[in-house]
Amino acid sequence: MTTPTAQAIKRVLDISLASILLLLLSPVIAAVALTIFVTSGRPILFRQLRPGLHGRPFLLCKFRTMRAPLPGEQRWTTDDVRSTRIGRFLRRTSLDELPELVQVVTGRMSLVGPRPLLMEYLPRYNARHARRHVMKPGITGLAQVSGRRSLTLGQRLDLDIDYIDNWSLRLDLRILVRTLGEPFRRGEIRGQSLTEVDDVGLLVPTLERSE
């Protein structure tokens, strides 16, 4: 059950843990940024508007893991082809998400919560799945530690609602602990197209895929 006190504690934990992680991982963040710059050039960060709390848009920032599309390549159907070598490593280890720690500190995101998807999805959610925006989006979440890439979109959205309905500080801590072990269990992550995973009608044919 969500209470103002529990939410306040969640916010304190977010700020404290994200600040500590930013401090401890600052050499890693700098090294990743330099590696992307040397191997792929600019931009170092991928930026895109995503829906936050109550669907309000915010600018998501993460390390860029793909090159720009070449002539004849469609952005939303060529993720595997356009993923760089360093990008595949960053995704496999989730290091591409490190810039989002800043957004946790500033209050746009939480360490744990439903992952922010695309703005274009907002009018396509059913009434149940639309509830995923009653909490701040997270860097990690229940879906990310329950199968992630092997799940359909419908399964991921259902897990987001399960997280909201059963939220507790203990659940957040369990998800954080499980997240730490995820890079060692996943193996190679292959990007999936929306047509492979979309079982709830979110696919927009003209939509450009995001990272």
N, C-alpha and C positions, 0 to 999 in steps of 0.2 A: 504494500500500500504506500503510495506517494504522499508524503507530508511535507509542509514547508521546512521543517527542521531537517528532514532527511535530504531534501533537495539542497538546502544550504550546506550540509556536510558534503554532498556530492560536488558542489561547486568548489569548496575549499580543497577537497582532494584533487580535483581537476587542476586547479591553479598550482598547488604544491607539487604534485607529481610531474606535471608538464614542465614546470620551471626547473625542477631537478634534472629531468631528462634533457632539457635544452642545454643546461650547463654541462652535464656529463658527456653528452653526445655532440657538443659543438665541434670537436676535431673531426668527427665522422661527417657531420653536416658540411663542413668546409671541404673535406676531401671529396665527397660526392659531388658537390657543386663544381669543384675544380676539374674533376674527371669528366663530367658532362661537357664543360666548356671546352676542354682540350679535344675530346673525341667527337663531339657533335656540334659544338659552337652554341650560339644563343638561339632561343631563350633557354635559360637553365631551368626555369619553372614553367609548369603547365598551369594555366589559370582558366577558370570557367565558372560562370554563375551557376550555383546550385541552390535548391530550396533548403532553408534552415528551419529554425523553430517556427511553427505555425505557417510554414511554406514561404516565409519571407526570404528573398534571395540574398546570398552572400557570395563573395568571390573565393572559391576553393583554390588553394595553392598547393601543389605537390611537385616533386622533381619530375622533369620531363623524361619519358621512357620511350618515345617514338620519334622518328623523323617525320618531316612534312611529307605529304603525298606527292609522288611524281606525276607528271602528266599522264592521264588515263587511269590513275588509281583513285578509287572512291575512298574517302576518309573513313567511313563507318564500316567498310567490309574488308579492310586490309591491315587490321591490327597486327596479325602475326608477321606479315611481310615487313611492316614498318617498325617493328620493335627493334631497338638497337641492342647490341650485346650487353652493354652496361645496363640498359633498360630492363632486359630480362632478368639480370641479376638483382636489380633494385626491386622488381616486383616479387621475385621469389623470396627475398628476405624482408619485404615490406619497408625497405629503407626509403622508397619513394614517398612514403607517407610522412616522413619526419617534419617537413615544413608545416604540417597541420598542427603541430604542437603549439606554434605561435597563435593559431586561431583558437586553440583551447584556452590559452592564457587570456586572450582578448574577449572570450565569451561567446564567440560565434559557434564553437563546437564543444563537444565533451570528449573525454577519452573513450567512453563507451556509450554507444547509442546506435540507432539505425544509420547505415551509411547514406550519405547524401547522393541521390541519383540525379536525374536530369530535370530541368525546369519543364521541359515538354511533356513529362509524364504526369504532371499535376492533374490535369483534367481527365486523365485516363484511369486513375485509381478508382476502385470500387469503394463503397462507404467504409468498409473494414480496413482496407489497406491505406486509405487516406489518413487514418489515425496515426500513422508512423511519424507524422510531423508534430505530434503533441509534445515530443521531447526533442532536445537538441540532437543534431546528427553527431555521430561518433567516428573516431578514427578506427575503432574496431567495434564489433558487435557480436550478438549471438549467432547470426548467420555466418560471420567470418570464421568462427571457431567450430562450426557445425557442418562443414563441408565446402563452404565457399564456392569455388569454381565448379564443383560437381552438382550444385543445386540449380534448379530452374528458378526463374524470377519469382514465380508464385511461391515456391518454397522459401525463398529468401524473405519475401514480404510477410509471409505467415510467421516466420521466426522473429521478424521485427515486432509484430504485434504481440507475440508471446512474450518477448522481452518487456514491452511496455506494460502488459497486463500483470506480469510477475516481477516487476522491477523491485530491487532492493540493493542496498549497498553491498551485501554479501554476494549477490549475483554479479555486480560490477567487478568485484575483486576476483571472483572465479573466472570471469571472462578475461580479465587482464592477465591472470596467471596462465591461462590456456593460450592466450595470444603470444606470450613469450616463447612458447614451444612450437608454434605453428610453422615458422620458417624451416625447422628441422624435420618436419613431417610431410611437407607438401611435395617435395621433389620439384621437377620442372613444371612451371605454370604455363599452360597454353591458353592464349586468349580465345574466348568463344564469341561468335557472332550472336547478335540478338535473335536471329532466326533459330539458333540452336537451343536457346534457353527460354525464349519468350512463350510462356504458356498461359498468359493472362491478358494478351492483347495490348501490351504497351508499345509494341514495335511501331515506329513511324518510318515508313519506307524512305523518306527523303532526309531523315535525321542524320547528322554527322555524328559518328561515334566519338565518345570521349575516352580519355585515358582511364 
